[in-house]
């Protein structure tokens, strides 16, 4: 949608939203089809469609700030 | 493209309305509107209101398009809306003015509404033990909204600016297929209906939909068409998106278990899992939070819209599960209506 970027935004207790022009590649360098713009990347690790978010963070009550975390217990 | 036929009336108000809509625009005969004990379950009231609103979407076959802006019709619609709104306030309380959430906390406030919703879960039932007939009935109920998915929220676009406007466009662009007609979500839903052997034409099942189902759609039209309720339509959309990904994963699994071996049967639900995972964050933070930042006075309305969504969806789901529990369906039988419009 936007020609600038990319920008990556961690949303509170939710996924990483990636906007702008970017490529998503697997570790062998093959493109991963995204199908939409922007995309949400899983941050809680529990999605069934990794690397994409599928909303499971709500079920597991994932908690993380939107800004940089300064260490945690 | 001509709209659907007017449905059969269900009482005095819808009968007068539908009879008159088939004439050229004119004054409606005066009608005294009884105070409904339960407007959300009032078949006559909800159907009349639904058809008043439908004039702004696709209209009806053989109904003059000029009716859309008829002052006489607005007068009746206003009285129906008054009862509708009064019951919403009874259910979820007055929108809080002035003491609304700070915009940076809007996502948390919306999530708290979703978390405190203890309504029965339709998606759980359909995923685990629902029957194919129940799944088809679920599609029929949902068709009232899903065949115009996103449209009621688009009314808000000209009323926003800046960050919340950009966020709404970002969400709606995806809802409308990102420029690809075959990917429009309403089209994906029509495809699912086709795969399940249902009639996917717009409005085909309105006559079978009970008041509790029509009320879920009237809620969006009421909030969407009134600029005064722009906060509420945004709160409605935000909570809708925030509570959509996981249920749609379950509906998709139900469709795989119960439906035909046809990708169209599941594409709508599968699409919504990842799409709404994106929309959830954008709607809660950028859209609802952004609007609360621009217009702190409507923060209370945002939460009111979300609470109203949860309340009406809860009543709707409870109605379906109760009917299914008794081995029946929650659809209007032709005997309930007062006969086809003259």
Interface residues (C-beta under 8 A of the other chain):
Chain A: X1 X11 X12 X13 X14 X15 X17 X35 X36 X37 X38 X39 X40 X48 X49 X52 X53 X54 X55 X56 X58 X59
Chain B: X107 X108 X111 X170 X173 X174 X178 X242 X244 X245 X246 X249 X273 X274 X275 X276 X277 X278 X280 X281 X282 X284 X285
